[in-house]
Amino acid sequence: MLHRHLNHQRFTLAAIDDVISRGSWQDWADLRHAILGDRSLSDKIERVCRARVVDPYAQRYHFWMNYVRERRAHNPA
């Protein structure tokens, strides 16, 4: 799926938000693969999620926030 903010194949904050909120399973797998290759994406994902996790029903954002925090805890820089 080509996301509306991912027109130059980089994960901007808007593109990450779009992938999390509207992405398919494969889009999420692609984002996870990108994180494995670029640790700075974890910071961007956390930044995007931080604004949304105040909503207890924003489960996609809670998932990604927990994913990057757990990944950081088990793979420190």
C-alpha positions in Angstrom: 0.0 0.0 0.0 1.4 3.4 -1.0 0.7 5.7 1.9 -0.3 9.3 1.3 2.7 10.7 3.1 5.2 8.1 1.9 5.9 9.5 -1.6 9.6 9.6 -1.3 10.1 6.2 0.3 11.3 7.7 3.7 9.5 7.3 6.9 8.6 10.8 7.9 6.5 11.4 11.0 3.4 11.8 8.9 4.2 8.6 7.0 4.7 6.6 10.2 1.4 7.9 11.6 -0.3 6.9 8.3 1.2 3.4 8.4 0.2 2.9 12.1 -3.3 4.2 11.7 -4.3 2.9 8.3 -1.7 0.3 7.4 -2.2 -3.4 6.7 -0.3 -6.3 8.3 2.3 -6.1 5.5 2.8 -2.4 6.0 3.5 -3.0 9.7 5.9 -5.7 8.8 7.7 -3.3 6.4 7.9 -0.7 9.2 9.3 -3.3 11.6 11.9 -4.3 9.0 12.8 -0.6 8.5 13.3 -0.3 12.3 15.7 -3.2 12.3 17.8 -1.4 9.8 17.5 2.2 11.2 17.4 2.6 15.0 16.4 6.3 14.6 13.0 5.2 13.4 12.2 4.0 17.0 12.5 7.6 18.2 10.2 8.8 15.4 7.6 6.1 16.2 7.7 6.9 19.9 7.2 10.6 19.1 4.2 9.8 16.9 2.7 7.4 19.4 3.2 9.7 22.4 0.6 12.1 21.1 -2.0 9.3 20.7 -1.6 7.0 23.7 -3.6 9.3 25.9 -6.6 7.6 24.2 -7.0 4.1 25.7 -8.8 3.0 22.5 -5.8 3.9 20.2 -4.6 0.4 20.5 -2.4 0.5 17.4 -0.4 3.3 18.9 -0.2 1.6 22.2 1.2 -1.5 20.4 3.9 0.4 18.6 4.8 2.5 21.7 5.3 -0.7 23.6 7.1 -2.4 20.8 9.8 0.3 20.5 10.2 0.6 24.3 10.6 -3.2 24.7 13.0 -3.3 21.8 15.1 -0.5 23.3 15.1 -2.2 26.7 16.4 -5.5 25.2 18.7 -3.9 22.6 20.4 -0.9 24.2 22.4 1.3 21.9 
